[in-house]
Amino acid sequence: MNKIAPVANNVLSNNKVHEKPSVNATHNKSDFAEVLKNQQREMEMKFSIHAQERLKQQNITITPQDMSMISDAAKKAEMKGSKESLILLKDLALVVNISNKTVITAIDKTRQKEKIFTNIDSTVIL
């Protein structure tokens, strides 16, 4: 009877020893966490510097609930093939680049003088 001694990082099959790939569980977990974090960042709506300045100038606060609604609206616009969308949320108009998931500008109702928005291909009313 042949005795087989355990060999680290090797697998025995059909009486042949094959090297087992080295797996570093901690490294894989951190890679997964990093990939997940990057994917979440890509899914999040962003605000351009211009939009951030507009919100600040107009004393507009976007709540987490508002962000969720804006994000959902952008996803729906994307499913319809939109590239640049006007999203109307309460008294706020947001021009959103759908593919970049970026709010380009924000205008409250009192500053919508001409009420004309150009270079958009869709409108989502919330």
N, C-alpha and C positions, 0 to 999 in steps of 0.2 A: 504494500500500500504506500503510495506517494504522499508525503506531507507537503502541504503548501503553506509557506510562511507568508503572512501579510506583508505587502510591499506598499509603502506610502505612494499615493498618487498613481497607482496602477490598478488595472482591472483585468481579471482573468476571465477569458472566454475561449471555449474550444481548446483548452490547455495552452493557450498563447497569452502572453502578458502584453497588454496594451496600455500605453500611458493615458492616464485620466487627465483631462484638462484641469489646470489649477483654477480654483474658484475662490475668490476673495469676497465673502458675503458682505462684509462691511463696505467694500469698494462698490459692489453692485447696488447696494441699498442707497449709497450716496449718489451714484449715477442716476438711479431711478428717481430719487427725490429731486435732483437737479433738472432732469428732463420734465418731470411733472410740473415743477415750478415755472420752467420756461413755457410750457404749454399753457399754463394758467395765465401767465403774463400776456401771451399772444391772444388769448381770448378776451382779455379785459379791454374796456374802452379806455382810450387815452384822450387827454385834452391838449391841443396845441398850445404853445406859449400865448399866441394871440387870443385863443378862447379863454385861457386862464386869466389873462389881463382883463378881458371883457367881463367875465364873471365877477372879478374883484371890483372893477370900476362901478358895476351896476349893483353891487352888494347882493349878489345872488349866491345862495348856498344850494348845492346839489346834495340831497340826502342819499343814503344807501338805497332806499326804495326808488328814488328817482333814477339812480344809476342802473338799477336792475331793469327798470322800465325802458330806459334808453338803450341798454344792451339788447334786450329782447326785441325792441323795434328795429335795431340795426341788423339783427339776425334775420328777422322777417324780410327786411328790405334786400338783404344779401340773397336769400332764397328766391326772390323774385328777379334777381339779376341786376339790382341797382349798384351803381358805382358811387354816386354822390346823392345823399338824401337829405331832405328837410324833415326834421323831426320836431313836431309841435307838442310841447309838454307844458300844460297849464298856460301861463302867459309868457312862455319862453320858446323861442325858435332856435333850433340848433342845426347847423349845417354839418353833416357828418360824411367823412370819407369812409365808405363802407369797407373797402378792401384793406385799408390800414387800421380800421377800427379807431378812428381819430375824430374827435369833435374839432372842426376847423374854426368855427366861430359860434358865438352865443349872443342872442339879442333879445332883450326883454320887450314886452308889448309897448311900453312907452317910448322906446327908441326905434320902433319899426315905422319910420316916417313914410316911406314910399310903399311899404308892404309888397315889395317886389324882390324875389329871390331868383338869381340867375345861376346857370351852370349846375343845376340839379336835374336828376332824372326820375326822382320819386319824392313822395311826401308821405310821412307816417303821422297820423294824428292820434295822440294818446289822451 
